[in-house]
């Protein structure tokens, strides 16, 4: 398996969680896409540092080779999956009433 | 100092987003139970995924920039913290967007 396949699988799994499992439908909300755009911008900065210093090194055989500010394109997919999964869980928990500090 | 590089990047992420909680008052840290329940599965799933990728050699870490604590599964501590810090930042960002544009919550 390559990082590319892993990252794509992650995006699909996160989308399934959001749309089918938890039905939080973040993917249909402007607020999600706005938040993601902001996060993606900062991801390019932090990822740029992580892969530019480099703190992390990628096996060139396992990635497609497209890079955005040093970071493999797969990192953007991975980040998208991470953010979508996180927000889906957060919103779902909120819908279940897990909002107040005491609950 | 270089060994703290990754940790410093993560700390900067938390510090940079702190105003959202304190000034914008989005109340994410206040909902600590909800936050913990969100972070735990994310850490387990993505930490596991990450560990798998590292195990398969998809990427490697430069020890020069890490403090040297490795968790079971070959995951550097910093990487596990990444899966705590970045989700926190994501939730803060999302709630901040909602605080400024409540209408954008609509599906």
N, CA and C atoms of all chains as a GROMACS GRO file, in nm:
protein
  630
    1UNK      N    1   0.084  -0.120   0.000
    1UNK     CA    2   0.000   0.000   0.000
    1UNK      C    3   0.088   0.125   0.000
    2UNK      N    4   0.042   0.224  -0.065
    2UNK     CA    5   0.115   0.349  -0.068
    2UNK      C    6   0.046   0.452   0.019
    3UNK      N    7   0.119   0.560   0.047
    3UNK     CA    8   0.061   0.668   0.125
    3UNK      C    9  -0.059   0.724   0.049
    4UNK      N   10  -0.048   0.728  -0.083
    4UNK     CA   11  -0.157   0.780  -0.165
    4UNK      C   12  -0.285   0.703  -0.143
    5UNK      N   13  -0.271   0.568  -0.146
    5UNK     CA   14  -0.389   0.483  -0.127
    5UNK      C   15  -0.444   0.500   0.014
    6UNK      N   16  -0.354   0.507   0.110
    6UNK     CA   17  -0.393   0.522   0.250
    6UNK      C   18  -0.468   0.653   0.271
    7UNK      N   19  -0.416   0.759   0.211
    7UNK     CA   20  -0.478   0.890   0.228
    7UNK      C   21  -0.615   0.898   0.161
    8UNK      N   22  -0.624   0.840   0.043
    8UNK     CA   23  -0.753   0.838  -0.028
    8UNK      C   24  -0.856   0.757   0.049
    9UNK      N   25  -0.812   0.642   0.102
    9UNK     CA   26  -0.902   0.559   0.183
    9UNK      C   27  -0.950   0.637   0.304
   10UNK      N   28  -0.861   0.714   0.363
   10UNK     CA   29  -0.896   0.795   0.479
   10UNK      C   30  -1.003   0.898   0.447
   11UNK      N   31  -0.989   0.964   0.333
   11UNK     CA   32  -1.088   1.064   0.293
   11UNK      C   33  -1.224   0.999   0.272
   12UNK      N   34  -1.224   0.883   0.207
   12UNK     CA   35  -1.351   0.813   0.183
   12UNK      C   36  -1.415   0.769   0.314
   13UNK      N   37  -1.332   0.718   0.405
   13UNK     CA   38  -1.384   0.673   0.534
   13UNK      C   39  -1.442   0.790   0.612
   14UNK      N   40  -1.372   0.903   0.611
   14UNK     CA   41  -1.420   1.021   0.682
   14UNK      C   42  -1.552   1.070   0.623
   15UNK      N   43  -1.561   1.068   0.491
   15UNK     CA   44  -1.684   1.111   0.424
   15UNK      C   45  -1.800   1.018   0.459
   16UNK      N   46  -1.771   0.887   0.465
   16UNK     CA   47  -1.873   0.790   0.501
   16UNK      C   48  -1.920   0.813   0.644
   17UNK      N   49  -1.827   0.842   0.732
   17UNK     CA   50  -1.861   0.872   0.871
   17UNK      C   51  -1.953   0.993   0.879
   18UNK      N   52  -1.916   1.097   0.807
   18UNK     CA   53  -1.989   1.222   0.811
   18UNK      C   54  -2.128   1.211   0.749
   19UNK      N   55  -2.134   1.146   0.632
   19UNK     CA   56  -2.260   1.147   0.557
   19UNK      C   57  -2.351   1.028   0.590
   20UNK      N   58  -2.292   0.912   0.616
   20UNK     CA   59  -2.372   0.792   0.633
   20UNK      C   60  -2.384   0.746   0.778
   21UNK      N   61  -2.271   0.740   0.848
   21UNK     CA   62  -2.273   0.685   0.984
   21UNK      C   63  -2.330   0.783   1.087
   22UNK      N   64  -2.262   0.896   1.102
   22UNK     CA   65  -2.307   0.992   1.203
   22UNK      C   66  -2.408   1.092   1.147
   23UNK      N   67  -2.412   1.101   1.016
   23UNK     CA   68  -2.505   1.191   0.948
   23UNK      C   69  -2.494   1.335   0.994
   24UNK      N   70  -2.372   1.378   1.017
   24UNK     CA   71  -2.349   1.515   1.060
   24UNK      C   72  -2.346   1.611   0.942
   25UNK      N   73  -2.324   1.555   0.821
   25UNK     CA   74  -2.328   1.633   0.696
   25UNK      C   75  -2.242   1.759   0.701
   26UNK      N   76  -2.128   1.752   0.760
   26UNK     CA   77  -2.036   1.866   0.760
   26UNK      C   78  -2.004   1.908   0.618
   27UNK      N   79  -1.990   1.808   0.530
   27UNK     CA   80  -1.954   1.834   0.392
   27UNK      C   81  -2.054   1.924   0.321
   28UNK      N   82  -2.172   1.938   0.378
   28UNK     CA   83  -2.275   2.022   0.317
   28UNK      C   84  -2.285   2.159   0.385
   29UNK      N   85  -2.200   2.184   0.483
   29UNK     CA   86  -2.210   2.310   0.556
   29UNK      C   87  -2.100   2.408   0.516
   30UNK      N   88  -2.140   2.530   0.492
   30UNK     CA   89  -2.042   2.634   0.459
   30UNK      C   90  -1.940   2.650   0.570
   31UNK      N   91  -1.987   2.639   0.694
   31UNK     CA   92  -1.898   2.657   0.810
   31UNK      C   93  -1.784   2.556   0.807
   32UNK      N   94  -1.813   2.433   0.764
   32UNK     CA   95  -1.707   2.333   0.756
   32UNK      C   96  -1.602   2.372   0.654
   33UNK      N   97  -1.649   2.407   0.534
   33UNK     CA   98  -1.554   2.438   0.426
   33UNK      C   99  -1.473   2.563   0.456
   34UNK      N  100  -1.534   2.658   0.525
   34UNK     CA  101  -1.462   2.778   0.565
   34UNK      C  102  -1.354   2.741   0.666
   35UNK      N  103  -1.394   2.664   0.766
   35UNK     CA  104  -1.298   2.622   0.869
   35UNK      C  105  -1.187   2.539   0.806
   36UNK      N  106  -1.224   2.451   0.713
   36UNK     CA  107  -1.122   2.368   0.648
   36UNK      C  108  -1.025   2.454   0.568
   37UNK      N  109  -1.075   2.553   0.498
   37UNK     CA  110  -0.988   2.641   0.418
   37UNK      C  111  -0.887   2.710   0.508
   38UNK      N  112  -0.933   2.758   0.625
   38UNK     CA  113  -0.843   2.823   0.720
   38UNK      C  114  -0.738   2.724   0.770
   39UNK      N  115  -0.784   2.604   0.805
   39UNK     CA  116  -0.692   2.501   0.853
   39UNK      C  117  -0.592   2.462   0.745
   40UNK      N  118  -0.639   2.451   0.622
   40UNK     CA  119  -0.552   2.412   0.511
   40UNK      C  120  -0.442   2.515   0.491
   41UNK      N  121  -0.477   2.640   0.504
   41UNK     CA  122  -0.378   2.747   0.493
   41UNK      C  123  -0.269   2.729   0.598
   42UNK      N  124  -0.310   2.709   0.723
   42UNK     CA  125  -0.212   2.690   0.829
   42UNK      C  126  -0.139   2.558   0.818
   43UNK      N  127  -0.208   2.458   0.762
   43UNK     CA  128  -0.143   2.329   0.741
   43UNK      C  129  -0.026   2.345   0.646
   44UNK      N  130  -0.044   2.427   0.543
   44UNK     CA  131   0.064   2.446   0.447
   44UNK      C  132   0.185   2.509   0.516
   45UNK      N  133   0.158   2.597   0.612
   45UNK     CA  134   0.269   2.658   0.685
   45UNK      C  135   0.338   2.557   0.775
   46UNK      N  136   0.261   2.487   0.861
   46UNK     CA  137   0.322   2.391   0.954
   46UNK      C  138   0.381   2.273   0.880
   47UNK      N  139   0.310   2.226   0.778
   47UNK     CA  140   0.362   2.116   0.698
   47UNK      C  141   0.489   2.157   0.626
   48UNK      N  142   0.488   2.281   0.582
   48UNK     CA  143   0.606   2.334   0.516
   48UNK      C  144   0.726   2.326   0.609
   49UNK      N  145   0.703   2.355   0.736
   49UNK     CA  146   0.810   2.346   0.836
   49UNK      C  147   0.848   2.201   0.861
   50UNK      N  148   0.749   2.116   0.879
   50UNK     CA  149   0.776   1.976   0.910
   50UNK      C  150   0.851   1.907   0.797
   51UNK      N  151   0.812   1.935   0.673
   51UNK     CA  152   0.875   1.866   0.561
   51UNK      C  153   0.988   1.946   0.500
   52UNK      N  154   0.996   2.071   0.536
   52UNK     CA  155   1.100   2.155   0.479
   52UNK      C  156   1.229   2.155   0.559
   53UNK      N  157   1.218   2.135   0.692
   53UNK     CA  158   1.337   2.140   0.778
   53UNK      C  159   1.441   2.033   0.745
   54UNK      N  160   1.405   1.908   0.721
   54UNK     CA  161   1.276   1.842   0.738
   54UNK      C  162   1.271   1.763   0.869
   55UNK      N  163   1.156   1.768   0.929
   55UNK     CA  164   1.136   1.686   1.048
   55UNK      C  165   1.085   1.548   1.003
   56UNK      N  166   1.013   1.551   0.892
   56UNK     CA  167   0.957   1.427   0.836
   56UNK      C  168   1.010   1.410   0.694
   57UNK      N  169   1.046   1.285   0.662
   57UNK     CA  170   1.093   1.256   0.526
   57UNK      C  171   1.006   1.148   0.466
   58UNK      N  172   0.970   1.164   0.340
   58UNK     CA  173   0.881   1.068   0.274
   58UNK      C  174   0.956   0.977   0.178
   59UNK      N  175   0.912   0.852   0.173
   59UNK     CA  176   0.967   0.759   0.076
   59UNK      C  177   0.909   0.796  -0.061
   60UNK      N  178   0.993   0.838  -0.154
   60UNK     CA  179   0.941   0.886  -0.283
   60UNK      C  180   0.866   0.778  -0.362
   61UNK      N  181   0.890   0.650  -0.327
   61UNK     CA  182   0.819   0.545  -0.399
   61UNK      C  183   0.674   0.532  -0.354
   62UNK      N  184   0.643   0.590  -0.240
   62UNK     CA  185   0.510   0.569  -0.182
   62UNK      C  186   0.417   0.690  -0.199
   63UNK      N  187   0.471   0.791  -0.264
   63UNK     CA  188   0.385   0.908  -0.286
   63UNK      C  189   0.380   0.941  -0.435
   64UNK      N  190   0.278   1.013  -0.474
   64UNK     CA  191   0.258   1.047  -0.613
   64UNK      C  192   0.362   1.146  -0.663
   65UNK      N  193   0.408   1.228  -0.570
   65UNK     CA  194   0.516   1.320  -0.609
   65UNK      C  195   0.476   1.465  -0.621
   66UNK      N  196   0.344   1.492  -0.615
   66UNK     CA  197   0.303   1.631  -0.618
   66UNK      C  198   0.327   1.690  -0.481
   67UNK      N  199   0.385   1.806  -0.478
   67UNK     CA  200   0.411   1.868  -0.349
   67UNK      C  201   0.352   2.009  -0.348
   68UNK      N  202   0.300   2.045  -0.235
   68UNK     CA  203   0.249   2.179  -0.215
   68UNK      C  204   0.327   2.238  -0.099
   69UNK      N  205   0.410   2.335  -0.127
   69UNK     CA  206   0.499   2.394  -0.024
   69UNK      C  207   0.573   2.282   0.050
   70UNK      N  208   0.648   2.202  -0.021
   70UNK     CA  209   0.729   2.093   0.035
   70UNK      C  210   0.650   1.968   0.071
   71UNK      N  211   0.525   1.985   0.114
   71UNK     CA  212   0.451   1.870   0.166
   71UNK      C  213   0.387   1.790   0.053
   72UNK      N  214   0.388   1.658   0.067
   72UNK     CA  215   0.320   1.575  -0.034
   72UNK      C  216   0.172   1.606  -0.038
   73UNK      N  217   0.116   1.597  -0.158
   73UNK     CA  218  -0.028   1.619  -0.174
   73UNK      C  219  -0.108   1.527  -0.081
   74UNK      N  220  -0.051   1.407  -0.057
   74UNK     CA  221  -0.119   1.310   0.032
   74UNK      C  222  -0.142   1.368   0.171
   75UNK      N  223  -0.052   1.456   0.214
   75UNK     CA  224  -0.067   1.517   0.346
   75UNK      C  225  -0.193   1.602   0.352
   76UNK      N  226  -0.227   1.664   0.242
   76UNK     CA  227  -0.349   1.745   0.238
   76UNK      C  228  -0.472   1.655   0.250
   77UNK      N  229  -0.466   1.541   0.183
   77UNK     CA  230  -0.577   1.446   0.192
   77UNK      C  231  -0.589   1.392   0.334
   78UNK      N  232  -0.477   1.355   0.390
   78UNK     CA  233  -0.470   1.304   0.527
   78UNK      C  234  -0.526   1.408   0.623
   79UNK      N  235  -0.483   1.532   0.606
   79UNK     CA  236  -0.530   1.642   0.691
   79UNK      C  237  -0.679   1.663   0.676
   80UNK      N  238  -0.728   1.652   0.554
   80UNK     CA  239  -0.870   1.667   0.529
   80UNK      C  240  -0.948   1.559   0.604
   81UNK      N  241  -0.902   1.437   0.594
   81UNK     CA  242  -0.967   1.325   0.663
   81UNK      C  243  -0.966   1.347   0.814
   82UNK      N  244  -0.854   1.393   0.866
   82UNK     CA  245  -0.840   1.417   1.010
   82UNK      C  246  -0.938   1.524   1.056
   83UNK      N  247  -0.944   1.634   0.983
   83UNK     CA  248  -1.029   1.746   1.021
   83UNK      C  249  -1.178   1.709   1.008
   84UNK      N  250  -1.212   1.644   0.900
   84UNK     CA  251  -1.352   1.604   0.879
   84UNK      C  252  -1.398   1.506   0.988
   85UNK      N  253  -1.314   1.408   1.018
   85UNK     CA  254  -1.348   1.310   1.121
   85UNK      C  255  -1.366   1.378   1.256
   86UNK      N  256  -1.271   1.464   1.290
   86UNK     CA  257  -1.277   1.536   1.418
   86UNK      C  258  -1.405   1.618   1.430
   87UNK      N  259  -1.432   1.697   1.328
   87UNK     CA  260  -1.549   1.785   1.336
   87UNK      C  261  -1.680   1.706   1.333
   88UNK      N  262  -1.680   1.597   1.260
   88UNK     CA  263  -1.800   1.514   1.256
   88UNK      C  264  -1.830   1.459   1.396
   89UNK      N  265  -1.727   1.409   1.462
   89UNK     CA  266  -1.744   1.358   1.598
   89UNK      C  267  -1.788   1.469   1.693
   90UNK      N  268  -1.724   1.584   1.682
   90UNK     CA  269  -1.754   1.698   1.769
   90UNK      C  270  -1.901   1.741   1.755
   91UNK      N  271  -1.943   1.756   1.631
   91UNK     CA  272  -2.081   1.799   1.605
   91UNK      C  273  -2.180   1.691   1.650
   92UNK      N  274  -2.146   1.566   1.622
   92UNK     CA  275  -2.233   1.456   1.661
   92UNK      C  276  -2.252   1.451   1.812
   93UNK      N  277  -2.141   1.465   1.884
   93UNK     CA  278  -2.148   1.464   2.030
   93UNK      C  279  -2.231   1.581   2.081
   94UNK      N  280  -2.218   1.695   2.015
   94UNK     CA  281  -2.296   1.810   2.054
   94UNK      C  282  -2.445   1.785   2.034
   95UNK      N  283  -2.477   1.716   1.925
   95UNK     CA  284  -2.615   1.682   1.897
   95UNK      C  285  -2.671   1.582   1.997
   96UNK      N  286  -2.582   1.509   2.060
   96UNK     CA  287  -2.625   1.410   2.159
   96UNK      C  288  -2.631   1.471   2.298
   97UNK      N  289  -2.604   1.598   2.306
   97UNK     CA  290  -2.617   1.664   2.434
   97UNK      C  291  -2.491   1.668   2.518
   98UNK      N  292  -2.378   1.629   2.459
   98UNK     CA  293  -2.253   1.631   2.537
   98UNK      C  294  -2.190   1.770   2.520
   99UNK      N  295  -2.254   1.870   2.572
   99UNK     CA  296  -2.203   2.005   2.549
   99UNK      C  297  -2.153   2.070   2.676
  100UNK      N  298  -2.231   2.059   2.782
  100UNK     CA  299  -2.194   2.129   2.903
  100UNK      C  300  -2.075   2.064   2.970
  101UNK      N  301  -1.998   2.145   3.038
  101UNK     CA  302  -1.876   2.097   3.103
  101UNK      C  303  -1.906   1.984   3.199
  102UNK      N  304  -2.024   1.986   3.258
  102UNK     CA  305  -2.053   1.886   3.359
  102UNK      C  306  -2.109   1.755   3.305
  103UNK      N  307  -2.141   1.752   3.174
  103UNK     CA  308  -2.208   1.630   3.122
  103UNK      C  309  -2.110   1.538   3.050
  104UNK      N  310   1.823   2.298   2.126
  104UNK     CA  311   1.692   2.359   2.096
  104UNK      C  312   1.624   2.289   1.979
  105UNK      N  313   1.706   2.240   1.887
  105UNK     CA  314   1.648   2.179   1.768
  105UNK      C  315   1.562   2.058   1.801
  106UNK      N  316   1.595   1.991   1.913
  106UNK     CA  317   1.517   1.874   1.952
  106UNK      C  318   1.374   1.910   1.991
  107UNK      N  319   1.352   2.036   2.018
  107UNK     CA  320   1.218   2.080   2.056
  107UNK      C  321   1.138   2.134   1.938
  108UNK      N  322   1.197   2.127   1.819
  108UNK     CA  323   1.135   2.189   1.702
  108UNK      C  324   0.990   2.146   1.680
  109UNK      N  325   0.968   2.014   1.676
  109UNK     CA  326   0.832   1.966   1.650
  109UNK      C  327   0.738   2.009   1.761
  110UNK      N  328   0.785   1.996   1.888
  110UNK     CA  329   0.703   2.036   2.002
  110UNK      C  330   0.669   2.185   1.997
  111UNK      N  331   0.767   2.264   1.957
  111UNK     CA  332   0.744   2.408   1.950
  111UNK      C  333   0.640   2.442   1.844
  112UNK      N  334   0.645   2.371   1.733
  112UNK     CA  335   0.544   2.393   1.628
  112UNK      C  336   0.406   2.364   1.683
  113UNK      N  337   0.394   2.253   1.757
  113UNK     CA  338   0.264   2.217   1.815
  113UNK      C  339   0.220   2.319   1.920
  114UNK      N  340   0.314   2.363   2.002
  114UNK     CA  341   0.282   2.464   2.103
  114UNK      C  342   0.234   2.593   2.038
  115UNK      N  343   0.298   2.630   1.927
  115UNK     CA  344   0.259   2.750   1.855
  115UNK      C  345   0.117   2.738   1.803
  116UNK      N  346   0.079   2.618   1.760
  116UNK     CA  347  -0.058   2.596   1.712
  116UNK      C  348  -0.158   2.621   1.824
  117UNK      N  349  -0.127   2.569   1.943
  117UNK     CA  350  -0.219   2.586   2.056
  117UNK      C  351  -0.223   2.732   2.102
  118UNK      N  352  -0.107   2.795   2.108
  118UNK     CA  353  -0.102   2.935   2.151
  118UNK      C  354  -0.172   3.025   2.052
  119UNK      N  355  -0.151   2.995   1.925
  119UNK     CA  356  -0.211   3.077   1.820
  119UNK      C  357  -0.362   3.070   1.820
  120UNK      N  358  -0.417   2.957   1.861
  120UNK     CA  359  -0.562   2.942   1.859
  120UNK      C  360  -0.626   2.977   1.993
  121UNK      N  361  -0.546   2.996   2.094
  121UNK     CA  362  -0.598   3.027   2.227
  121UNK      C  363  -0.688   3.152   2.229
  122UNK      N  364  -0.653   3.257   2.155
  122UNK     CA  365  -0.743   3.374   2.151
  122UNK      C  366  -0.886   3.340   2.109
  123UNK      N  367  -0.902   3.235   2.031
  123UNK     CA  368  -1.038   3.198   1.989
  123UNK      C  369  -1.120   3.158   2.111
  124UNK      N  370  -1.056   3.090   2.204
  124UNK     CA  371  -1.126   3.046   2.325
  124UNK      C  372  -1.145   3.162   2.422
  125UNK      N  373  -1.040   3.242   2.436
  125UNK     CA  374  -1.039   3.344   2.540
  125UNK      C  375  -1.106   3.474   2.494
  126UNK      N  376  -1.076   3.516   2.374
  126UNK     CA  377  -1.130   3.643   2.326
  126UNK      C  378  -1.264   3.623   2.256
  127UNK      N  379  -1.268   3.529   2.164
  127UNK     CA  380  -1.393   3.503   2.091
  127UNK      C  381  -1.491   3.421   2.175
  128UNK      N  382  -1.436   3.358   2.281
  128UNK     CA  383  -1.517   3.282   2.375
  128UNK      C  384  -1.598   3.171   2.309
  129UNK      N  385  -1.533   3.091   2.226
  129UNK     CA  386  -1.607   2.985   2.160
  129UNK      C  387  -1.642   2.869   2.254
  130UNK      N  388  -1.574   2.863   2.369
  130UNK     CA  389  -1.611   2.765   2.469
  130UNK      C  390  -1.580   2.621   2.435
  131UNK      N  391  -1.474   2.598   2.363
  131UNK     CA  392  -1.438   2.461   2.326
  131UNK      C  393  -1.369   2.391   2.443
  132UNK      N  394  -1.269   2.453   2.501
  132UNK     CA  395  -1.201   2.393   2.616
  132UNK      C  396  -1.297   2.380   2.734
  133UNK      N  397  -1.393   2.471   2.738
  133UNK     CA  398  -1.494   2.466   2.844
  133UNK      C  399  -1.574   2.337   2.833
  134UNK      N  400  -1.597   2.294   2.709
  134UNK     CA  401  -1.668   2.167   2.688
  134UNK      C  402  -1.566   2.053   2.685
  135UNK      N  403  -1.491   2.041   2.792
  135UNK     CA  404  -1.377   1.949   2.792
  135UNK      C  405  -1.418   1.803   2.776
  136UNK      N  406  -1.535   1.767   2.826
  136UNK     CA  407  -1.580   1.630   2.810
  136UNK      C  408  -1.606   1.598   2.663
  137UNK      N  409  -1.676   1.690   2.600
  137UNK     CA  410  -1.707   1.672   2.457
  137UNK      C  411  -1.576   1.668   2.377
  138UNK      N  412  -1.482   1.754   2.414
  138UNK     CA  413  -1.354   1.759   2.345
  138UNK      C  414  -1.277   1.628   2.365
  139UNK      N  415  -1.274   1.579   2.488
  139UNK     CA  416  -1.203   1.454   2.517
  139UNK      C  417  -1.263   1.338   2.440
  140UNK      N  418  -1.395   1.332   2.435
  140UNK     CA  419  -1.463   1.223   2.363
  140UNK      C  420  -1.440   1.233   2.213
  141UNK      N  421  -1.417   1.353   2.165
  141UNK     CA  422  -1.384   1.373   2.023
  141UNK      C  423  -1.240   1.330   1.996
  142UNK      N  424  -1.150   1.371   2.083
  142UNK     CA  425  -1.008   1.349   2.059
  142UNK      C  426  -0.966   1.204   2.071
  143UNK      N  427  -1.027   1.133   2.163
  143UNK     CA  428  -0.983   0.995   2.189
  143UNK      C  429  -0.992   0.903   2.068
  144UNK      N  430  -1.110   0.889   2.003
  144UNK     CA  431  -1.115   0.802   1.886
  144UNK      C  432  -1.025   0.850   1.773
  145UNK      N  433  -1.014   0.981   1.759
  145UNK     CA  434  -0.930   1.037   1.654
  145UNK      C  435  -0.784   0.997   1.677
  146UNK      N  436  -0.741   1.010   1.801
  146UNK     CA  437  -0.604   0.974   1.835
  146UNK      C  438  -0.578   0.826   1.810
  147UNK      N  439  -0.672   0.743   1.851
  147UNK     CA  440  -0.657   0.599   1.835
  147UNK      C  441  -0.652   0.560   1.687
  148UNK      N  442  -0.748   0.610   1.610
  148UNK     CA  443  -0.757   0.572   1.468
  148UNK      C  444  -0.642   0.631   1.386
  149UNK      N  445  -0.621   0.760   1.398
  149UNK     CA  446  -0.517   0.823   1.317
  149UNK      C  447  -0.378   0.791   1.369
  150UNK      N  448  -0.365   0.773   1.499
  150UNK     CA  449  -0.237   0.731   1.555
  150UNK      C  450  -0.201   0.593   1.504
  151UNK      N  451  -0.302   0.507   1.498
  151UNK     CA  452  -0.281   0.372   1.446
  151UNK      C  453  -0.244   0.374   1.299
  152UNK      N  454  -0.314   0.454   1.224
  152UNK     CA  455  -0.289   0.471   1.081
  152UNK      C  456  -0.147   0.523   1.057
  153UNK      N  457  -0.112   0.619   1.137
  153UNK     CA  458   0.020   0.680   1.127
  153UNK      C  459   0.128   0.578   1.161
  154UNK      N  460   0.103   0.502   1.268
  154UNK     CA  461   0.198   0.398   1.309
  154UNK      C  462   0.217   0.295   1.200
  155UNK      N  463   0.108   0.261   1.132
  155UNK     CA  464   0.114   0.167   1.021
  155UNK      C  465   0.202   0.223   0.909
  156UNK      N  466   0.180   0.350   0.877
  156UNK     CA  467   0.256   0.414   0.770
  156UNK      C  468   0.405   0.420   0.804
  157UNK      N  469   0.436   0.452   0.929
  157UNK     CA  470   0.576   0.458   0.972
  157UNK      C  471   0.638   0.320   0.967
  158UNK      N  472   0.561   0.221   1.012
  158UNK     CA  473   0.607   0.083   1.013
  158UNK      C  474   0.642   0.036   0.872
  159UNK      N  475   0.563   0.081   0.773
  159UNK     CA  476   0.586   0.043   0.634
  159UNK      C  477   0.688   0.133   0.565
  160UNK      N  478   0.744   0.223   0.642
  160UNK     CA  479   0.849   0.309   0.586
  160UNK      C  480   0.800   0.416   0.490
  161UNK      N  481   0.672   0.452   0.499
  161UNK     CA  482   0.622   0.555   0.408
  161UNK      C  483   0.686   0.690   0.438
  162UNK      N  484   0.713   0.710   0.564
  162UNK     CA  485   0.792   0.828   0.600
  162UNK      C  486   0.874   0.801   0.725
  163UNK      N  487   0.972   0.883   0.746
  163UNK     CA  488   1.059   0.868   0.863
  163UNK      C  489   1.077   1.005   0.928
  164UNK      N  490   1.119   1.001   1.052
  164UNK     CA  491   1.140   1.125   1.127
  164UNK      C  492   1.288   1.149   1.149
  165UNK      N  493   1.325   1.274   1.146
  165UNK     CA  494   1.463   1.311   1.175
  165UNK      C  495   1.474   1.333   1.326
  166UNK      N  496   1.549   1.243   1.392
  166UNK     CA  497   1.560   1.246   1.537
  166UNK      C  498   1.616   1.378   1.590
  167UNK      N  499   1.683   1.450   1.502
  167UNK     CA  500   1.743   1.579   1.539
  167UNK      C  501   1.638   1.679   1.587
  168UNK      N  502   1.517   1.662   1.534
  168UNK     CA  503   1.411   1.758   1.566
  168UNK      C  504   1.309   1.707   1.666
  169UNK      N  505   1.338   1.590   1.723
  169UNK     CA  506   1.245   1.531   1.818
  169UNK      C  507   1.311   1.520   1.955
  170UNK      N  508   1.227   1.508   2.060
  170UNK     CA  509   1.285   1.497   2.194
  170UNK      C  510   1.328   1.354   2.225
  171UNK      N  511   1.286   1.259   2.141
  171UNK     CA  512   1.339   1.124   2.157
  171UNK      C  513   1.253   1.027   2.233
  172UNK      N  514   1.130   1.065   2.262
  172UNK     CA  515   1.038   0.973   2.330
  172UNK      C  516   0.956   0.903   2.223
  173UNK      N  517   0.966   0.772   2.217
  173UNK     CA  518   0.891   0.694   2.117
  173UNK      C  519   0.788   0.608   2.186
  174UNK      N  520   0.667   0.610   2.134
  174UNK     CA  521   0.559   0.532   2.191
  174UNK      C  522   0.556   0.394   2.126
  175UNK      N  523   0.484   0.299   2.187
  175UNK     CA  524   0.469   0.169   2.122
  175UNK      C  525   0.412   0.187   1.983
  176UNK      N  526   0.466   0.116   1.885
  176UNK     CA  527   0.421   0.134   1.748
  176UNK      C  528   0.511   0.229   1.672
  177UNK      N  529   0.629   0.257   1.730
  177UNK     CA  530   0.730   0.341   1.663
  177UNK      C  531   0.686   0.484   1.642
  178UNK      N  532   0.580   0.526   1.709
  178UNK     CA  533   0.534   0.663   1.690
  178UNK      C  534   0.606   0.757   1.786
  179UNK      N  535   0.669   0.861   1.732
  179UNK     CA  536   0.727   0.961   1.820
  179UNK      C  537   0.616   1.027   1.902
  180UNK      N  538   0.647   1.065   2.024
  180UNK     CA  539   0.550   1.132   2.109
  180UNK      C  540   0.487   1.251   2.039
  181UNK      N  541   0.572   1.327   1.969
  181UNK     CA  542   0.524   1.448   1.901
  181UNK      C  543   0.414   1.416   1.800
  182UNK      N  544   0.426   1.302   1.735
  182UNK     CA  545   0.327   1.266   1.634
  182UNK      C  546   0.193   1.236   1.701
  183UNK      N  547   0.197   1.169   1.816
  183UNK     CA  548   0.073   1.144   1.890
  183UNK      C  549   0.013   1.276   1.935
  184UNK      N  550   0.097   1.367   1.981
  184UNK     CA  551   0.049   1.498   2.023
  184UNK      C  552  -0.010   1.576   1.906
  185UNK      N  553   0.045   1.553   1.788
  185UNK     CA  554  -0.008   1.614   1.666
  185UNK      C  555  -0.155   1.582   1.651
  186UNK      N  556  -0.191   1.455   1.680
  186UNK     CA  557  -0.330   1.412   1.665
  186UNK      C  558  -0.419   1.457   1.779
  187UNK      N  559  -0.363   1.528   1.874
  187UNK     CA  560  -0.442   1.593   1.978
  187UNK      C  561  -0.452   1.743   1.945
  188UNK      N  562  -0.339   1.800   1.912
  188UNK     CA  563  -0.332   1.945   1.889
  188UNK      C  564  -0.408   1.989   1.765
  189UNK      N  565  -0.385   1.922   1.652
  189UNK     CA  566  -0.450   1.963   1.528
  189UNK      C  567  -0.602   1.952   1.537
  190UNK      N  568  -0.657   1.841   1.589
  190UNK     CA  569  -0.801   1.837   1.608
  190UNK      C  570  -0.854   1.948   1.698
  191UNK      N  571  -0.781   1.980   1.805
  191UNK     CA  572  -0.825   2.091   1.891
  191UNK      C  573  -0.833   2.220   1.810
  192UNK      N  574  -0.731   2.244   1.731
  192UNK     CA  575  -0.729   2.364   1.647
  192UNK      C  576  -0.844   2.364   1.547
  193UNK      N  577  -0.875   2.246   1.494
  193UNK     CA  578  -0.984   2.234   1.397
  193UNK      C  579  -1.117   2.269   1.462
  194UNK      N  580  -1.141   2.216   1.581
  194UNK     CA  581  -1.266   2.244   1.651
  194UNK      C  582  -1.276   2.393   1.686
  195UNK      N  583  -1.166   2.449   1.735
  195UNK     CA  584  -1.165   2.592   1.768
  195UNK      C  585  -1.195   2.677   1.644
  196UNK      N  586  -1.134   2.641   1.532
  196UNK     CA  587  -1.155   2.714   1.408
  196UNK      C  588  -1.300   2.704   1.364
  197UNK      N  589  -1.355   2.583   1.367
  197UNK     CA  590  -1.493   2.562   1.326
  197UNK      C  591  -1.589   2.641   1.414
  198UNK      N  592  -1.571   2.634   1.544
  198UNK     CA  593  -1.658   2.706   1.636
  198UNK      C  594  -1.641   2.857   1.622
  199UNK      N  595  -1.521   2.900   1.587
  199UNK     CA  596  -1.498   3.042   1.566
  199UNK      C  597  -1.572   3.090   1.442
  200UNK      N  598  -1.569   3.010   1.337
  200UNK     CA  599  -1.643   3.042   1.215
  200UNK      C  600  -1.792   3.052   1.247
  201UNK      N  601  -1.842   2.956   1.322
  201UNK     CA  602  -1.983   2.958   1.361
  201UNK      C  603  -2.017   3.079   1.447
  202UNK      N  604  -1.924   3.117   1.533
  202UNK     CA  605  -1.949   3.231   1.621
  202UNK      C  606  -1.964   3.360   1.539
  203UNK      N  607  -1.890   3.368   1.429
  203UNK     CA  608  -1.896   3.487   1.345
  203UNK      C  609  -2.004   3.478   1.238
  204UNK      N  610  -2.036   3.358   1.198
  204UNK     CA  611  -2.134   3.335   1.093
  204UNK      C  612  -2.226   3.219   1.130
  205UNK      N  613  -2.314   3.240   1.224
  205UNK     CA  614  -2.401   3.131   1.271
  205UNK      C  615  -2.483   3.068   1.158
  206UNK      N  616  -2.515   3.148   1.059
  206UNK     CA  617  -2.596   3.099   0.948
  206UNK      C  618  -2.526   2.993   0.866
  207UNK      N  619  -2.394   2.991   0.874
  207UNK     CA  620  -2.318   2.896   0.795
  207UNK      C  621  -2.322   2.755   0.853
  208UNK      N  622  -2.391   2.739   0.964
  208UNK     CA  623  -2.404   2.606   1.022
  208UNK      C  624  -2.506   2.523   0.945
  209UNK      N  625  -2.588   2.592   0.870
  209UNK     CA  626  -2.695   2.523   0.798
  209UNK      C  627  -2.640   2.431   0.693
  210UNK      N  628  -2.710   2.316   0.677
  210UNK     CA  629  -2.664   2.214   0.582
  210UNK      C  630  -2.697   2.254   0.439
   0.00000   0.00000   0.00000
